[in-house]
């Protein structure tokens, strides 16, 4: 099984987190603080080298995301499409 959903959701998560921090004009240190991660981890996240943890995702939804319901609906759509490809 080739988990297409991971490949599909990673750029979405990256783009949403980075865009939210940029829109709020946060420095990397400020964004990292709001996500409760260190600046190195944020740097890896921002560069696309790593993906966020579930805890980081929750802090994103609480502290940075302007519209969590819209974010969840968009994520659901991406994952649904990826699962259809997988099946």
N, C-alpha and C positions, 0 to 999 in steps of 0.2 A: 504494500500500500504506500502510495507516494503522497503524503500529507500536503496537498496543494493549499490547504487553508493557511498553513504557516507562511508559505511564500506570498499568499494573497494579503494577509492581514499585516504583515511586518511593515511594508511601506506606508500603509494607511496610518498605523499607530505612530510611526516616525513622523510623518508629515503633520499630523494633528498636534502632536506634542510640541514639535519645533515651531509650528505656526502660532500656537497659543502663546508660547513664551515670547516669540518675536513680536506678536501683536500687543503684548503687555509691556514691551520694551524692557524685558528683564535681561540682566547679565546672566552668563552661564552660572555664576555662583548663586544668584537669586533664584533662577529656575531650579537648580539642584536643591536648594533649600526647600522650595515649595513642594518638590517631589520627594523630599526626605531621602535624597541620595547624595553621594559626594560628587564633587565637580568632575572628577575623572570619569565616574560612571555616566554623568550627564554628557560629557564630551564623547564617550563611546556611543551613547544613545543618539546624540545629535549627528554624528558622522555616519550612522547606520551600521556600525560595527557590532552593536548588540541590540537586543530587544528589551523592553521594560518587563519587570516582574509584575505579578498580579498586584502586589502592594503599591508599586510605583504607579500602576494604572489607576488604582483607587485614589491615590493622592492627586493624580492628574485630574480626574473627574471632580474631585472636591475643590481643588485649589486653582486650577488653570482653565478647565473646560468651560466655555461660555454657555453651551447648550448640551448637557450630558445626554438628554433623551435623543436628540438628533444624532449625536455621536454613536450611541448604542444602536440606533436603527440603521445607520450607515454600516457599522461593523457587522450587524446581523446580515445585511444584504450581501456584503462581501463574502462572509463565511458560508452563507447559503449557496451562493454561486460556486464557490470553491468546492463545496461538498458535492454539488451536482456534477462537476467535472470529474471528481474522484470516483463517483459511482458510475 
